[in-house]
């Protein structure tokens, strides 16, 4: 019996980077990422992440890339 692959619908629309000065510890960098105006260096820390409901306080985190975030 072949079952179709079920792919979860992506609900996140924003991309974030860790920022200790932000209220929830993450800063919205969606516009920078969409315009390729950023880079992640080769460190093993989180660089860019998304949250399932676009809310760092309550969403489920998914790490998209590692490294130190820097704007170009």
C-alpha positions as CSV (number, residue, x, y, z in Angstrom):
1,X,0.0,0.0,0.0
2,X,1.5,3.3,-1.0
3,X,0.6,6.3,1.1
4,X,1.1,9.8,-0.1
5,X,3.7,11.9,1.7
6,X,2.1,14.4,4.0
7,X,3.9,17.7,4.1
8,X,3.1,20.1,6.9
9,X,1.9,23.4,5.6
10,X,4.4,26.1,6.4
11,X,2.9,28.7,8.6
12,X,5.9,30.9,9.4
13,X,6.3,34.0,7.3
14,X,9.0,35.8,9.3
15,X,12.7,35.1,9.8
16,X,14.5,36.0,13.1
17,X,18.0,36.3,14.5
18,X,19.0,36.1,18.2
19,X,19.1,39.6,19.7
20,X,19.4,39.8,23.5
21,X,18.2,43.5,23.4
22,X,14.8,42.5,21.9
23,X,11.9,41.7,24.2
24,X,11.7,38.0,23.3
25,X,15.4,37.6,22.5
26,X,14.9,37.6,18.7
27,X,14.9,40.4,16.1
28,X,12.8,40.2,12.9
29,X,15.2,40.2,9.9
30,X,12.8,39.0,7.2
31,X,13.4,42.0,4.9
32,X,17.2,41.6,5.2
33,X,17.1,37.9,4.4
34,X,14.6,38.3,1.5
35,X,17.0,40.9,0.0
36,X,20.1,38.8,0.6
37,X,21.5,41.6,2.7
38,X,23.0,39.4,5.4
39,X,25.5,36.6,6.0
40,X,26.0,34.0,8.6
41,X,29.6,33.2,9.6
42,X,30.9,29.8,10.4
43,X,30.1,29.6,14.1
44,X,27.8,26.9,15.6
45,X,25.3,29.3,17.1
46,X,21.8,30.1,15.7
47,X,22.0,32.7,12.9
48,X,18.5,32.7,11.4
49,X,15.4,30.9,12.7
50,X,11.7,30.8,12.1
51,X,8.8,30.2,14.6
52,X,5.8,28.2,13.6
53,X,3.4,31.1,14.5
54,X,5.8,34.0,13.8
55,X,6.0,34.6,17.6
56,X,9.3,34.0,19.4
57,X,7.5,33.9,22.7
58,X,5.2,31.0,21.9
59,X,6.1,29.5,18.6
60,X,8.0,26.3,17.8
61,X,11.5,27.2,16.7
62,X,13.2,25.9,13.5
63,X,16.8,26.8,12.9
64,X,17.3,27.7,9.3
65,X,21.1,28.5,9.4
66,X,23.9,28.6,11.9
67,X,26.6,31.2,12.5
68,X,26.8,34.8,13.7
69,X,24.3,37.1,11.9
70,X,25.7,40.2,10.2
71,X,24.1,42.7,8.0
72,X,25.8,43.6,4.7
